[in-house]
């Protein structure tokens, strides 16, 4: 256990509802969701509703996709599959470095 509370959502609408209802420290964002592109979430969220850190997980290893993610403020873009242990290790690093920002 990481000692963190985790919310799992499957759609843009669910993600927006969670992000607007509570502070999100880390959002792991898939680009392919049933109701559109995960990047729509970042386009919709503003100010305090934005997650402290957003990391995109995608199967698309395309420079244009990476660039768009970084333009929207993502801390990292990872090409799937990403081993869970690696993801947890990196999540701790992202959260500790964002606390200093």
N, CA, C and O atoms as a Tinker XYZ file with bonds, in Angstrom:
   404  protein
     1  N      0.829000   -1.190000    0.000000    73     2
     2  CA     0.000000    0.000000    0.000000    64     1     3
     3  C      0.872000    1.252000    0.000000    63     2     4     5
     4  O      1.909000    1.297000    0.662000    81     3
     5  N      0.450000    2.248000   -0.734000    73     3     6
     6  CA     1.219000    3.485000   -0.829000    64     5     7
     7  C      0.762000    4.521000    0.183000    63     6     8     9
     8  O      1.401000    5.562000    0.333000    81     7
     9  N     -0.350000    4.249000    0.890000    73     7    10
    10  CA    -0.870000    5.221000    1.837000    64     9    11
    11  C     -1.633000    6.338000    1.153000    63    10    12    13
    12  O     -1.921000    7.361000    1.775000    81    11
    13  N     -1.958000    6.163000   -0.094000    73    11    14
    14  CA    -2.673000    7.189000   -0.851000    64    13    15
    15  C     -4.054000    6.666000   -1.239000    63    14    16    17
    16  O     -4.255000    5.464000   -1.411000    81    15
    17  N     -4.981000    7.579000   -1.370000    73    15    18
    18  CA    -6.323000    7.224000   -1.823000    64    17    19
    19  C     -6.321000    7.272000   -3.352000    63    18    20    21
    20  O     -5.777000    8.198000   -3.953000    81    19
    21  N     -6.922000    6.284000   -3.957000    73    19    22
    22  CA    -6.939000    6.171000   -5.411000    64    21    23
    23  C     -8.384000    6.196000   -5.903000    63    22    24    25
    24  O     -9.244000    5.491000   -5.375000    81    23
    25  N     -8.636000    7.013000   -6.915000    73    23    26
    26  CA    -9.931000    7.021000   -7.598000    64    25    27
    27  C     -9.692000    6.506000   -9.002000    63    26    28    29
    28  O     -8.784000    6.970000   -9.693000    81    27
    29  N    -10.499000    5.555000   -9.423000    73    27    30
    30  CA   -10.394000    5.020000  -10.778000    64    29    31
    31  C    -11.623000    5.475000  -11.546000    63    30    32    33
    32  O    -12.756000    5.232000  -11.131000    81    31
    33  N    -11.388000    6.135000  -12.665000    73    31    34
    34  CA   -12.484000    6.580000  -13.518000    64    33    35
    35  C    -12.234000    6.058000  -14.920000    63    34    36    37
    36  O    -11.106000    5.727000  -15.285000    81    35
    37  N    -13.300000    5.988000  -15.695000    73    35    38
    38  CA   -13.175000    5.399000  -17.026000    64    37    39
    39  C    -13.550000    6.349000  -18.151000    63    38    40    41
    40  O    -13.363000    6.030000  -19.325000    81    39
    41  N    -14.075000    7.509000  -17.799000    73    39    42
    42  CA   -14.526000    8.430000  -18.832000    64    41    43
    43  C    -14.057000    9.845000  -18.522000    63    42    44    45
    44  O    -13.646000   10.150000  -17.403000    81    43
    45  N    -14.127000   10.689000  -19.522000    73    43    46
    46  CA   -13.797000   12.101000  -19.345000    64    45    47
    47  C    -14.737000   12.713000  -18.312000    63    46    48    49
    48  O    -14.296000   13.437000  -17.420000    81    47
    49  N    -16.022000   12.427000  -18.430000    73    47    50
    50  CA   -17.013000   12.994000  -17.508000    64    49    51
    51  C    -16.709000   12.606000  -16.059000    63    50    52    53
    52  O    -16.791000   13.451000  -15.167000    81    51
    53  N    -16.362000   11.350000  -15.816000    73    51    54
    54  CA   -16.042000   10.909000  -14.451000    64    53    55
    55  C    -14.780000   11.596000  -13.943000    63    54    56    57
    56  O    -14.724000   12.007000  -12.784000    81    55
    57  N    -13.774000   11.724000  -14.790000    73    55    58
    58  CA   -12.522000   12.371000  -14.385000    64    57    59
    59  C    -12.749000   13.836000  -14.028000    63    58    60    61
    60  O    -12.209000   14.332000  -13.039000    81    59
    61  N    -13.546000   14.520000  -14.835000    73    59    62
    62  CA   -13.840000   15.919000  -14.553000    64    61    63
    63  C    -14.589000   16.062000  -13.233000    63    62    64    65
    64  O    -14.309000   16.973000  -12.454000    81    63
    65  N    -15.525000   15.178000  -12.982000    73    63    66
    66  CA   -16.294000   15.240000  -11.737000    64    65    67
    67  C    -15.389000   15.045000  -10.521000    63    66    68    69
    68  O    -15.514000   15.772000   -9.536000    81    67
    69  N    -14.482000   14.073000  -10.581000    73    67    70
    70  CA   -13.573000   13.823000   -9.456000    64    69    71
    71  C    -12.633000   15.012000   -9.262000    63    70    72    73
    72  O    -12.448000   15.485000   -8.141000    81    71
    73  N    -12.045000   15.490000  -10.345000    73    71    74
    74  CA   -11.073000   16.590000  -10.246000    64    73    75
    75  C    -11.722000   17.871000   -9.719000    63    74    76    77
    76  O    -11.078000   18.658000   -9.025000    81    75
    77  N    -12.974000   18.072000  -10.045000    73    75    78
    78  CA   -13.661000   19.285000   -9.576000    64    77    79
    79  C    -14.147000   19.145000   -8.140000    63    78    80    81
    80  O    -14.381000   20.149000   -7.467000    81    79
    81  N    -14.303000   17.909000   -7.661000    73    79    82
    82  CA   -14.824000   17.671000   -6.317000    64    81    83
    83  C    -13.728000   17.610000   -5.256000    63    82    84    85
    84  O    -13.987000   17.882000   -4.083000    81    83
    85  N    -12.521000   17.258000   -5.653000    73    83    86
    86  CA   -11.448000   17.090000   -4.674000    64    85    87
    87  C    -10.095000   17.377000   -5.310000    63    86    88    89
    88  O     -9.929000   17.263000   -6.525000    81    87
    89  N     -9.136000   17.748000   -4.478000    73    87    90
    90  CA    -7.786000   18.020000   -4.974000    64    89    91
    91  C     -7.141000   16.705000   -5.417000    63    90    92    93
    92  O     -7.122000   15.726000   -4.670000    81    91
    93  N     -6.617000   16.700000   -6.635000    73    91    94
    94  CA    -5.960000   15.516000   -7.177000    64    93    95
    95  C     -4.465000   15.790000   -7.220000    63    94    96    97
    96  O     -4.013000   16.740000   -7.860000    81    95
    97  N     -3.699000   14.943000   -6.528000    73    95    98
    98  CA    -2.244000   15.113000   -6.516000    64    97    99
    99  C     -1.612000   14.590000   -7.791000    63    98   100   101
   100  O     -0.753000   15.249000   -8.378000    81    99
   101  N     -2.031000   13.407000   -8.225000    73    99   102
   102  CA    -1.436000   12.768000   -9.395000    64   101   103
   103  C     -2.536000   12.155000  -10.239000    63   102   104   105
   104  O     -3.329000   11.347000   -9.756000    81   103
   105  N     -2.576000   12.547000  -11.511000    73   103   106
   106  CA    -3.515000   11.941000  -12.445000    64   105   107
   107  C     -2.710000   11.136000  -13.459000    63   106   108   109
   108  O     -1.851000   11.673000  -14.159000    81   107
   109  N     -3.003000    9.837000  -13.523000    73   107   110
   110  CA    -2.451000    8.980000  -14.565000    64   109   111
   111  C     -3.518000    8.938000  -15.643000    63   110   112   113
   112  O     -4.617000    8.429000  -15.426000    81   111
   113  N     -3.190000    9.470000  -16.791000    73   111   114
   114  CA    -4.190000    9.742000  -17.807000    64   113   115
   115  C     -3.948000    8.919000  -19.068000    63   114   116   117
   116  O     -2.902000    9.031000  -19.706000    81   115
   117  N     -4.924000    8.096000  -19.415000    73   115   118
   118  CA    -4.879000    7.369000  -20.687000    64   117   119
   119  C     -5.463000    8.287000  -21.753000    63   118   120   121
   120  O     -6.445000    8.985000  -21.499000    81   119
   121  N     -4.882000    8.292000  -22.917000    73   119   122
   122  CA    -5.380000    9.165000  -23.979000    64   121   123
   123  C     -6.628000    8.622000  -24.664000    63   122   124   125
   124  O     -7.417000    9.389000  -25.216000    81   123
   125  N     -6.812000    7.312000  -24.631000    73   123   126
   126  CA    -7.948000    6.713000  -25.320000    64   125   127
   127  C     -9.003000    6.302000  -24.301000    63   126   128   129
   128  O     -8.878000    5.281000  -23.626000    81   127
   129  N    -10.053000    7.130000  -24.208000    73   127   130
   130  CA   -11.153000    6.859000  -23.298000    64   129   131
   131  C    -12.418000    6.624000  -24.107000    63   130   132   133
   132  O    -12.498000    7.052000  -25.258000    81   131
   133  N    -13.407000    5.952000  -23.529000    73   131   134
   134  CA   -14.623000    5.635000  -24.281000    64   133   135
   135  C    -15.338000    6.865000  -24.844000    63   134   136   137
   136  O    -15.994000    6.783000  -25.883000    81   135
   137  N    -15.211000    8.009000  -24.155000    73   135   138
   138  CA   -15.934000    9.198000  -24.607000    64   137   139
   139  C    -15.031000   10.273000  -25.205000    63   138   140   141
   140  O    -15.441000   11.428000  -25.316000    81   139
   141  N    -13.801000    9.907000  -25.595000    73   139   142
   142  CA   -12.931000   10.867000  -26.274000    64   141   143
   143  C    -11.485000   10.765000  -25.845000    63   142   144   145
   144  O    -11.061000    9.761000  -25.272000    81   143
   145  N    -10.727000   11.821000  -26.131000    73   143   146
   146  CA    -9.309000   11.868000  -25.795000    64   145   147
   147  C     -9.121000   12.323000  -24.350000    63   146   148   149
   148  O     -9.759000   13.276000  -23.902000    81   147
   149  N     -8.252000   11.643000  -23.639000    73   147   150
   150  CA    -7.952000   12.030000  -22.268000    64   149   151
   151  C     -7.462000   13.462000  -22.154000    63   150   152   153
   152  O     -7.617000   14.091000  -21.108000    81   151
   153  N     -6.873000   13.979000  -23.220000    73   151   154
   154  CA    -6.381000   15.358000  -23.176000    64   153   155
   155  C     -7.511000   16.373000  -23.024000    63   154   156   157
   156  O     -7.282000   17.506000  -22.600000    81   155
   157  N     -8.729000   15.964000  -23.369000    73   155   158
   158  CA    -9.873000   16.854000  -23.173000    64   157   159
   159  C    -10.043000   17.205000  -21.691000    63   158   160   161
   160  O    -10.533000   18.283000  -21.355000    81   159
   161  N     -9.639000   16.296000  -20.819000    73   159   162
   162  CA    -9.738000   16.546000  -19.380000    64   161   163
   163  C     -8.882000   17.746000  -19.001000    63   162   164   165
   164  O     -9.333000   18.636000  -18.279000    81   163
   165  N     -7.643000   17.768000  -19.493000    73   163   166
   166  CA    -6.746000   18.880000  -19.174000    64   165   167
   167  C     -7.220000   20.178000  -19.820000    63   166   168   169
   168  O     -7.029000   21.257000  -19.259000    81   167
   169  N     -7.826000   20.079000  -20.976000    73   167   170
   170  CA    -8.338000   21.275000  -21.647000    64   169   171
   171  C     -9.514000   21.870000  -20.875000    63   170   172   173
   172  O     -9.726000   23.083000  -20.901000    81   171
   173  N    -10.277000   21.021000  -20.189000    73   171   174
   174  CA   -11.456000   21.471000  -19.454000    64   173   175
   175  C    -11.137000   22.002000  -18.061000    63   174   176   177
   176  O    -11.804000   22.911000  -17.567000    81   175
   177  N    -10.121000   21.435000  -17.438000    73   175   178
   178  CA    -9.820000   21.810000  -16.049000    64   177   179
   179  C     -8.993000   23.081000  -16.006000    63   178   180   181
   180  O     -8.085000   23.277000  -16.814000    81   179
   181  N     -9.317000   23.936000  -15.058000    73   179   182
   182  CA    -8.581000   25.188000  -14.898000    64   181   183
   183  C     -8.270000   25.407000  -13.429000    63   182   184   185
   184  O     -8.970000   24.906000  -12.549000    81   183
   185  N     -7.221000   26.156000  -13.179000    73   183   186
   186  CA    -6.882000   26.599000  -11.822000    64   185   187
   187  C     -6.793000   25.480000  -10.814000    63   186   188   189
   188  O     -6.084000   24.496000  -11.023000    81   187
   189  N     -7.511000   25.633000   -9.720000    73   187   190
   190  CA    -7.432000   24.699000   -8.602000    64   189   191
   191  C     -7.940000   23.307000   -8.949000    63   190   192   193
   192  O     -7.618000   22.340000   -8.258000    81   191
   193  N     -8.727000   23.196000  -10.007000    73   191   194
   194  CA    -9.245000   21.880000  -10.398000    64   193   195
   195  C     -8.197000   21.018000  -11.091000    63   194   196   197
   196  O     -8.351000   19.800000  -11.173000    81   195
   197  N     -7.129000   21.643000  -11.589000    73   195   198
   198  CA    -6.095000   20.866000  -12.287000    64   197   199
   199  C     -5.319000   20.009000  -11.297000    63   198   200   201
   200  O     -5.010000   20.455000  -10.192000    81   199
   201  N     -5.006000   18.785000  -11.691000    73   199   202
   202  CA    -4.174000   17.938000  -10.830000    64   201   203
   203  C     -2.805000   18.584000  -10.616000    63   202   204   205
   204  O     -2.306000   19.311000  -11.475000    81   203
   205  N     -2.210000   18.309000   -9.456000    73   203   206
   206  CA    -0.865000   18.832000   -9.183000    64   205   207
   207  C      0.135000   18.292000  -10.204000    63   206   208   209
   208  O      0.998000   19.027000  -10.686000    81   207
   209  N      0.013000   17.001000  -10.530000    73   207   210
   210  CA     0.894000   16.348000  -11.511000    64   209   211
   211  C      0.026000   15.479000  -12.415000    63   210   212   213
   212  O     -0.817000   14.718000  -11.940000    81   211
   213  N      0.240000   15.601000  -13.721000    73   211   214
   214  CA    -0.452000   14.725000  -14.669000    64   213   215
   215  C      0.584000   13.986000  -15.495000    63   214   216   217
   216  O      1.525000   14.579000  -16.023000    81   215
   217  N      0.390000   12.679000  -15.595000    73   215   218
   218  CA     1.266000   11.818000  -16.383000    64   217   219
   219  C      0.393000   11.054000  -17.368000    63   218   220   221
   220  O     -0.605000   10.445000  -16.983000    81   219
   221  N      0.767000   11.089000  -18.620000    73   219   222
   222  CA     0.016000   10.402000  -19.667000    64   221   223
   223  C      0.610000    9.021000  -19.899000    63   222   224   225
   224  O      1.826000    8.851000  -19.985000    81   223
   225  N     -0.282000    8.037000  -19.997000    73   223   226
   226  CA     0.085000    6.680000  -20.385000    64   225   227
   227  C     -0.573000    6.430000  -21.729000    63   226   228   229
   228  O     -1.790000    6.554000  -21.864000    81   227
   229  N      0.230000    6.078000  -22.720000    73   227   230
   230  CA    -0.322000    5.910000  -24.063000    64   229   231
   231  C      0.370000    4.770000  -24.794000    63   230   232   233
   232  O      1.509000    4.415000  -24.492000    81   231
   233  N     -0.325000    4.219000  -25.737000    73   231   234
   234  CA     0.260000    3.218000  -26.617000    64   233   235
   235  C      0.822000    3.854000  -27.884000    63   234   236   237
   236  O      1.374000    3.167000  -28.743000    81   235
   237  N      0.674000    5.178000  -27.990000    73   235   238
   238  CA     1.089000    5.898000  -29.206000    64   237   239
   239  C      2.444000    6.566000  -28.988000    63   238   240   241
   240  O      2.548000    7.571000  -28.285000    81   239
   241  N      3.459000    6.004000  -29.590000    73   239   242
   242  CA     4.813000    6.559000  -29.489000    64   241   243
   243  C      5.021000    7.534000  -30.650000    63   242   244   245
   244  O      5.764000    7.259000  -31.592000    81   243
   245  N      4.342000    8.681000  -30.554000    73   243   246
   246  CA     4.370000    9.661000  -31.633000    64   245   247
   247  C      4.803000   11.019000  -31.086000    63   246   248   249
   248  O      4.193000   11.521000  -30.142000    81   247
   249  N      5.841000   11.619000  -31.658000    73   247   250
   250  CA     6.331000   12.917000  -31.168000    64   249   251
   251  C      5.250000   13.995000  -31.079000    63   250   252   253
   252  O      5.263000   14.795000  -30.144000    81   251
   253  N      4.324000   14.033000  -32.021000    73   251   254
   254  CA     3.273000   15.064000  -31.987000    64   253   255
   255  C      2.359000   14.879000  -30.776000    63   254   256   257
   256  O      1.910000   15.856000  -30.177000    81   255
   257  N      2.089000   13.633000  -30.420000    73   255   258
   258  CA     1.259000   13.342000  -29.247000    64   257   259
   259  C      2.006000   13.771000  -27.986000    63   258   260   261
   260  O      1.427000   14.397000  -27.098000    81   259
   261  N      3.281000   13.434000  -27.912000    73   259   262
   262  CA     4.094000   13.814000  -26.750000    64   261   263
   263  C      4.103000   15.331000  -26.602000    63   262   264   265
   264  O      3.905000   15.853000  -25.505000    81   263
   265  N      4.330000   16.030000  -27.693000    73   263   266
   266  CA     4.407000   17.493000  -27.672000    64   265   267
   267  C      3.103000   18.102000  -27.160000    63   266   268   269
   268  O      3.121000   19.029000  -26.351000    81   267
   269  N      1.982000   17.580000  -27.633000    73   267   270
   270  CA     0.665000   18.078000  -27.203000    64   269   271
   271  C      0.489000   17.863000  -25.691000    63   270   272   273
   272  O     -0.019000   18.741000  -24.992000    81   271
   273  N      0.901000   16.720000  -25.203000    73   271   274
   274  CA     0.794000   16.422000  -23.773000    64   273   275
   275  C      1.620000   17.413000  -22.954000    63   274   276   277
   276  O      1.137000   17.963000  -21.963000    81   275
   277  N      2.847000   17.635000  -23.365000    73   275   278
   278  CA     3.711000   18.567000  -22.631000    64   277   279
   279  C      3.193000   19.999000  -22.739000    63   278   280   281
   280  O      3.294000   20.766000  -21.782000    81   279
   281  N      2.640000   20.364000  -23.891000    73   279   282
   282  CA     2.058000   21.701000  -24.057000    64   281   283
   283  C      0.909000   21.929000  -23.083000    63   282   284   285
   284  O      0.662000   23.059000  -22.663000    81   283
   285  N      0.205000   20.856000  -22.723000    73   283   286
   286  CA    -0.913000   20.963000  -21.788000    64   285   287
   287  C     -0.466000   20.810000  -20.333000    63   286   288   289
   288  O     -1.301000   20.758000  -19.430000    81   287
   289  N      0.843000   20.740000  -20.106000    73   287   290
   290  CA     1.359000   20.741000  -18.738000    64   289   291
   291  C      1.647000   19.398000  -18.114000    63   290   292   293
   292  O      1.829000   19.315000  -16.900000    81   291
   293  N      1.693000   18.347000  -18.902000    73   291   294
   294  CA     1.982000   17.024000  -18.342000    64   293   295
   295  C      3.438000   16.936000  -17.889000    63   294   296   297
   296  O      4.339000   17.483000  -18.525000    81   295
   297  N      3.645000   16.242000  -16.785000    73   295   298
   298  CA     4.992000   16.068000  -16.244000    64   297   299
   299  C      5.777000   15.014000  -17.021000    63   298   300   301
   300  O      7.002000   15.086000  -17.117000    81   299
   301  N      5.056000   14.031000  -17.578000    73   299   302
   302  CA     5.720000   12.952000  -18.314000    64   301   303
   303  C      4.709000   12.281000  -19.232000    63   302   304   305
   304  O      3.499000   12.364000  -19.025000    81   303
   305  N      5.239000   11.617000  -20.249000    73   303   306
   306  CA     4.443000   10.790000  -21.152000    64   305   307
   307  C      5.142000    9.446000  -21.227000    63   306   308   309
   308  O      6.308000    9.364000  -21.612000    81   307
   309  N      4.428000    8.400000  -20.860000    73   307   310
   310  CA     5.008000    7.053000  -20.841000    64   309   311
   311  C      4.278000    6.170000  -21.841000    63   310   312   313
   312  O      3.050000    6.185000  -21.926000    81   311
   313  N      5.055000    5.402000  -22.595000    73   311   314
   314  CA     4.467000    4.480000  -23.566000    64   313   315
   315  C      4.210000    3.147000  -22.864000    63   314   316   317
   316  O      5.099000    2.562000  -22.246000    81   315
   317  N      2.957000    2.687000  -22.981000    73   315   318
   318  CA     2.562000    1.428000  -22.348000    64   317   319
   319  C      3.194000    0.247000  -23.083000    63   318   320   321
   320  O      3.458000    0.330000  -24.282000    81   319
   321  N      3.429000   -0.822000  -22.386000    73   319   322
   322  CA     3.123000   -1.060000  -20.975000    64   321   323
   323  C      4.199000   -0.482000  -20.058000    63   322   324   325
   324  O      5.379000   -0.445000  -20.405000    81   323
   325  N      3.770000   -0.038000  -18.895000    73   323   326
   326  CA     4.685000    0.472000  -17.874000    64   325   327
   327  C      4.528000   -0.438000  -16.662000    63   326   328   329
   328  O      3.426000   -0.551000  -16.125000    81   327
   329  N      5.606000   -1.093000  -16.216000    73   327   330
   330  CA     5.505000   -1.973000  -15.053000    64   329   331
   331  C      5.013000   -1.210000  -13.825000    63   330   332   333
   332  O      5.441000   -0.082000  -13.578000    81   331
   333  N      4.113000   -1.827000  -13.058000    73   331   334
   334  CA     3.518000   -1.184000  -11.887000    64   333   335
   335  C      4.575000   -0.702000  -10.901000    63   334   336   337
   336  O      4.455000    0.401000  -10.368000    81   335
   337  N      5.598000   -1.496000  -10.649000    73   335   338
   338  CA     6.641000   -1.111000   -9.696000    64   337   339
   339  C      7.359000    0.163000  -10.167000    63   338   340   341
   340  O      7.651000    1.052000   -9.366000    81   339
   341  N      7.633000    0.238000  -11.454000    73   339   342
   342  CA     8.276000    1.426000  -12.025000    64   341   343
   343  C      7.355000    2.638000  -11.905000    63   342   344   345
   344  O      7.802000    3.736000  -11.571000    81   343
   345  N      6.089000    2.436000  -12.174000    73   343   346
   346  CA     5.118000    3.526000  -12.086000    64   345   347
   347  C      5.023000    4.055000  -10.645000    63   346   348   349
   348  O      4.994000    5.268000  -10.436000    81   347
   349  N      4.976000    3.174000   -9.675000    73   347   350
   350  CA     4.923000    3.596000   -8.263000    64   349   351
   351  C      6.187000    4.349000   -7.865000    63   350   352   353
   352  O      6.114000    5.362000   -7.169000    81   351
   353  N      7.339000    3.861000   -8.301000    73   351   354
   354  CA     8.602000    4.533000   -7.983000    64   353   355
   355  C      8.616000    5.945000   -8.563000    63   354   356   357
   356  O      8.980000    6.907000   -7.886000    81   355
   357  N      8.217000    6.048000   -9.812000    73   355   358
   358  CA     8.221000    7.361000  -10.466000    64   357   359
   359  C      7.159000    8.282000   -9.881000    63   358   360   361
   360  O      7.377000    9.490000   -9.785000    81   359
   361  N      6.011000    7.728000   -9.489000    73   359   362
   362  CA     4.945000    8.545000   -8.894000    64   361   363
   363  C      5.445000    9.237000   -7.636000    63   362   364   365
   364  O      5.164000   10.418000   -7.428000    81   363
   365  N      6.172000    8.528000   -6.806000    73   363   366
   366  CA     6.724000    9.139000   -5.588000    64   365   367
   367  C      7.661000   10.283000   -5.953000    63   366   368   369
   368  O      7.639000   11.330000   -5.305000    81   367
   369  N      8.471000   10.100000   -6.969000    73   367   370
   370  CA     9.402000   11.152000   -7.396000    64   369   371
   371  C      8.638000   12.365000   -7.939000    63   370   372   373
   372  O      8.979000   13.503000   -7.617000    81   371
   373  N      7.611000   12.130000   -8.759000    73   371   374
   374  CA     6.828000   13.246000   -9.306000    64   373   375
   375  C      6.164000   14.034000   -8.188000    63   374   376   377
   376  O      6.170000   15.265000   -8.191000    81   375
   377  N      5.594000   13.312000   -7.235000    73   375   378
   378  CA     4.877000   13.996000   -6.157000    64   377   379
   379  C      5.823000   14.745000   -5.233000    63   378   380   381
   380  O      5.489000   15.832000   -4.761000    81   379
   381  N      6.994000   14.185000   -4.968000    73   379   382
   382  CA     7.932000   14.901000   -4.084000    64   381   383
   383  C      8.535000   16.118000   -4.784000    63   382   384   385
   384  O      8.787000   17.139000   -4.145000    81   383
   385  N      8.770000   16.013000   -6.104000    73   383   386
   386  CA     9.340000   17.177000   -6.802000    64   385   387
   387  C      8.299000   18.255000   -7.014000    63   386   388   389
   388  O      8.641000   19.437000   -7.049000    81   387
   389  N      7.022000   17.877000   -7.158000    73   387   390
   390  CA     5.982000   18.891000   -7.355000    64   389   391
   391  C      5.677000   19.605000   -6.040000    63   390   392   393
   392  O      5.175000   20.729000   -6.053000    81   391
   393  N      5.969000   18.978000   -4.920000    73   391   394
   394  CA     5.738000   19.632000   -3.621000    64   393   395
   395  C      6.712000   20.782000   -3.439000    63   394   396   397
   396  O      6.420000   21.746000   -2.731000    81   395
   397  N      7.872000   20.680000   -4.081000    73   395   398
   398  CA     8.889000   21.745000   -3.982000    64   397   399
   399  C      8.565000   22.923000   -4.896000    63   398   400   401
   400  O      9.042000   24.037000   -4.681000    81   399
   401  N      7.745000   22.664000   -5.923000    73   399   402
   402  CA     7.462000   23.702000   -6.936000    64   401   403
   403  C      6.537000   24.784000   -6.411000    63   402   404
   404  O      6.207000   25.721000   -7.138000    81   403
